[in-house]
Amino acid sequence: MSQPTTPSSPVAATDVTVVLVHGAFADASGWSGVIAALQRRGLTVTAPPNPLRGLAVDSAYIAGVLAQIGGPVLLVAHSYGGAVITNAAATASNVLGLVYVAGFAPDEGEVLGAVATESKDSVLNSALAPRRFRIAQDGQTAMEFGIDPAQFHDAFAADLPPDLAAVMAATQRPIAEAAFTDPSGPPAWKRLPSWAVVASGDLTIGTDLVRRMAERAGARIVELEGSHVIMVSRPDDVTDVILTALEAVTKSAANLPGPRRAQEEASRQMT
């Protein structure tokens, strides 16, 4: 005779690790205001580096980060990072939900380079500065892209003070061309609840494209007035969306594996 199962304990918000993934032309410091706001509430937060070397490489890297977190995760991403988490979380057993912040949410088979041309709001292509980086000792190179510093403020961060945008332009990280040519895999948003912040003045991906992808993903959408870097200009409002998602996913997570089992399952995915 089988033994009755014991219901799992409810998941508290403090049991969840909020993982913040940055996008192209940036690093994790863009999340500083959001991190501070979440930490003030006693939440566990990590903002790993996104390699920006190609969608396949970057997604595998972030999947490895998720696999080493010993408990449930709320996965949040900005911009290109949205495409990364869409792929990285596809098979992750410990991710409870996804939050896209002015981010791509591609479907299977889509290529970001082609999708990006569908926006009528984006001005990014005219601001890109191509350059090459070495990929082998024999001198082989590949293409990567930055944003022309003279156009960075208007194309990427129009609602920030010019001096802050100038610092961001000087410290930007280029993104490899492979990020725009790798096809996206099965999307995690088809199995996970999703939220999306749509910035009304997004000239980088384009407000129209961000909104359309969020609607297709079935995300709960919050529209905020601001530029592509809405998490920098309005960190408290973006934090509120993350907290709303966190409250929702913890209420529905009682039957998920506990931290020890989740860590074991995630570790097996890496082998």
N, C-alpha and C positions, 0 to 999 in steps of 0.2 A: 504494500500500500504506500503510495507516495506521500511524502510529508508536505504539509501546507507551506506555502512560501511566505516568508516574512516581508512585509512591505518595506521598501527602502525608506531611509530617513529623508525628509524634505531637504532640498539643497538651499542653503542660505547664500545671500549675495556675497558674503565674505568668504565662501568656499570657492568662488569662481575667480579665475584669473582673467583679467581683461587684457587681451593682446592687441596692441595698436601697431598696424603696419603702415609705414609711410609709402609714398609714391615716387614718381620720377622727379628729377631735378631738385631733390630735397633729401633730408635725413630725418631721423627720429626726433630731432629737436623741435620740429614743427608741432609735436604733440605736447610740448611742455605745459601749456596752460591747462589742457585736458588732464594730463597726468596729475598735476597738482590738485585739481578739483576732485578727482577720484580718490587720490590718496588722503585728502582731508576727510573723506567719508569712510576711511578704514579699509578701502578696497585694495586688492593685490593687482598691480599693473606691471606689464613689461612691454617694452617697445623695441623689438629686435631690429637689427639692420636688414634692409631689403637689398640684396646684391645688385639689382638693376642690370643683370647680365643676360636676360632673356626670360621669357615667361616660363619655359620648362625648368630652367635652372632655379629661378627665383621661387617658383611654387614648391619645388622639391626641398629647397632650403627651409622655407617657412613650415612645410609639413614636418620636417625634422624638429623644428622648434616646438611645434604642437605636441609631437610624440614624446617629448621629454618633460612635459608639464604634468605633474601627478594629480590631476583633477580636472573638473569641468572648466571650459573656456568660453568666453564671449569674444568673438573675433571681429575686430573693427579695422577698417582700412580706408585710406584716402587715395583718390585718383587711380593711377596705375596699380596701386596696391589692391584695389578692388578686384582686378583680374587675377591677381596672385592668390587672394584668399578664396576666390571662386573655385580655383583649382586645388589649392592646398588642403581645403577642408572637405573635399569631395568624399574622401574615405576616412576622415578623422573621426574616431569614436567618441572623443571628449568635447567636441565643439557643440554648444547648445544653440547658437544663433549667430547671425552675421549682421554687421552694421556697415553700410557703405556711406562714406562721407565724400560727396562730390566725386564718386568713383565709378569706374567701369564695372559692369556686371555682365560679362559676355556669355553667350550660349555656346554649346558644343560646336566646334568647327570654325567658329568665328576668328578672324585675324584682326587685331586691334588697328593695324595700319589701314585696313580697308574700312573698318567700322568708323574710325575717326573722321573720315571724309564725309560721313553722312550728316554731320552737324552743320547747321547754318549760323550758329552762334560762335563757334570757335575761331580764334585768330592765330592759333598756335603755330600752324605750318609756316606762316610767314616770319615767325620769330625764331625758328629753330636754327641752331648753328652746328652743322655737321663737322665731325673730326674723326680721326682714326686712332685706334689703340692696338698695341701689339698683343697678339694671342699666342705666339710661339717664339722660341729662341731664335728660329731661323729668319725672323723678321716679318712673318705673316701678320697681317693686320685685319681688323674688322671695323665697321662703322659704328659710331655712337653719336648721340645728339645731346647738346645742351641748349639753353635759351640765351640768345643774344642779351648780354647785360643791359644794353640800352633799351631793350624792349621788355625786360623782365617785369617791371612794375605793371605796365599796362596789360600785358598778356597773361600774367600769372597771379598778381597780388594787388590789384587796383585799389582795394579798400584799405591797404596798409599804408602807414607813413612812408614816404619815399626813402628816408634813411634806413628804415628797417628792411624794405624791399631791396635796397642796395646791398646790405649785408647778406641777405638770402641769395642774391644773384652771385655774389663773390664766393659763397660757400656751396653753391649748388653742385649736385652730383650728376654727371651725365648718365644717360641710359643707352644701353646697347640696342642696335637695330633689331636684334633677335626678339626683343620685347614686342615689336610690332609685326613680326613675321611668323612667330610660333603660333600654330593653331591652338585655340583653347580646348580643354577637355570637358568631360561631363560636369555641369555646374552644380556646386554645393547648394545653391539657392533653390534647387528643385526639391531638396529634402529637408532643408533647414528654414526656420522662420527668419525673415529678413526685415531690416529697417533701412531707410535711405534718407540722408540729408541732401537736398537739392539746393544749390546756391543760385540765387536769381541772376547773378552777374558773372556766372562761370564762363569765361572766354577761353579756357584752356581745353577741357574736353568739350564744353558747350552745354549750357543748361538744357537745351532741347534733347540732346543725346542722353545725358545723365537721367533726365526724367523718364524718357522712353524705356531705357534699360531697367530702371527701378520698377516701373509699372509692369513690364514683362515678367520680372522676377517675383511679382506679387508682394513687393516690399511695402511696409507702412511708411509713407512718405511725409517728411516734414520739410517744407520750403522755408528757407531763410534768406534774407536780403544780404548779399555779400559776394565776394569774389571766390575764385577757385579754392583759395586757402582759408576757407570759412572756419576751420578749427583753430587757426591762428587769430583771426579777427574777432571771432565770437566763440571762444572756448566754453563759456558757461552754457550757451545754448546747445552746442554740440554735446556737451557732457549730459545735459538733460535728456537728449535722445538716447544716449548710451544707457543712462540709468533706467529709462522707460523700457528699453530692450532687456536689460538685466532683470528687472522686476518680472517681466513677462516670462522669460525663459526659466527662471528659478522656480516659478510656480508650476511649470509643466515638466520639471526634471526629476521628479521623485523616483521614477523607474529606471533612470540611467545608472550605469555601474558606478560604484563608489570610487574614490581616488586611487586606491591601490590597484583595483581591477582595471580601471581606465588606463593607468600607467603601464600595466602589463600588456594590455591589448595594443596600446599605441606603440610600445617597444617592439612587439612582434611585427607590426607593419613596416618597421625599418629594416628588418632582417630579410 
